[in-house]
Amino acid sequence: MHEYMELTFLGTGGSWPSARRNVSSLALKRGSEVVLFDCGEGTQRQFQRSDISYMATSKIFFTHLHGDHILGLPGLMQTMDLNEREDPLEIYGPPGIKRYVSLTMSRPLPGLSYPVEVTEIDDGTTVCFDEYVVVARPKFSKLQQGEAVEAEDGSIVEPEQVLGDPRRGRKITYTGDCRPCEASVELAYRSDVLVHEATFAVESERAHEVGHSTAAQAAWIADKAEVRQLFLTHLSPRYEDPEPVEDEARKVFEGAEVAEDLDTFTVKFPPDEPPEVLEGP
């Protein structure tokens, strides 16, 4: 069991990059391993601005196939290749991810220096590794240009947590684009950290229409799920000042925080204190 676990937000904005926020990407570092969740455009540069190495990334999980969550993958893979990576890269995502990676490797990235293994996740798959598991929860299909897009939320859980002892192991839950629902509460139940999208501060009808959550709705999930810490991400570019988003969430969940790009949060073991916040540059 690694006592060292850190979350680094490589991108905390939604839809398109802004001067303040890059688009979605979250890096989890356990010991020397980095597991990446989503890879929006510019993620490779965000890695270089952080204290973690993209070459240490062993696995990438995609919540869904929207551009602001996947367009950084070709550039990141090419940068790994140019730096003579040899270790395999494992990629997991909803149906369609195999085709996307195949097209990427057949045109701009033929003949990589390292093997790439792609696994499609559906039906609430649990992916097991030596010291942790990743639990995926399918949610409703979002509409993108009139076509349904499969999407997932996920939790990364250390084995003791799976065995039912909340004082051992750690649990981190991360959502992609999603509406609030009881299934998210179940997935996030008693997480040490919940990273939940908050595209809107208010405007719940608009959020529901486009398949997103408000800050208050994210906080409702955190409160019902009895999580220890809530970080809000995927903010709309309209929010140059994140204070309205954070204020709305704190009306429901007092400890809610808006994550900023390159912020790092330490998840301690055993989980007896809230995560330590280390602000990025």
C-alpha positions, 0 to 999 in steps of 0.5 A: 500500500503506497502512503503517497497519493496526490491529485494534480488538476491539469485542466479544470475548465469545460468546453474550450481552454481559457486564459485561466483554465485548460480543459479536462484532465486529472492526474493521480500519482501513487508512488511512482505511477501516474494514472490520468483521467481524461486528456483534453487538448494541451494536457502535455503542456500542463504536465510540463508546467507541473511537478509530475512526469507524463512519462510516468503515466501508465494508464489513461481513463476517458469518461466520454468522447467529447473533444474537451476530454480527448483531444490532448491524447494524440499530442501526449502520445507523440511526445511520449514517442519522441522521448523514446518511451518503451513501457506500454500505455494502457487506455480505457474508455467507453465504446468508441475509444478503440476506433479513436485510438486506432485512427490516431495511430494509423495517421498522425502516429504510425510506428510508436516506440511503445505498445498501446493497449486499449480496452472499452469499458461498459456495463459498469465494468470494474478494472482490477489492478495489483493494488487498486481497482477502478469502478466505472458507472455508466450514465445516460448518453449525452447528445453531441451533434444529434448523436448519442455519446456513451459516458462513464463516471469512475472511482479508484479504490484501494482494496481495503475499501472494497472489502468494506472497511472505510478506515483503510484504503482510500477512495477517489471518485471522478465524474465527467459531464453528468447530471445529478442522480442517485447513481452518482451518490452510490458511486461516490459513497464515503469517498475521501475525495469527490471531483465533480463537474460544476459547469454552471453556478446556477441555471439548473434547467439549462444544466439539465438540458445540456447534460451538466451539473450546477455547483449546488447539485454537485454539492448535493451529491457530496453531501448525500454521499458523505464524502470527506472533500469536494473539488469542483471542476469543468467550470464554464469559460464564462466564470473568470471569477470562480467565487459564484460557483464556490459560493453556491456549492458551499450553501450545501456542502461547506467544504466545497472548493473550486480546483485551479489548474495545477493545484495538487491535493495530497490524500493522506493514509490513513485518511484521518485528516482532510486532503492537504492543499498545495496551490499550483504556480 
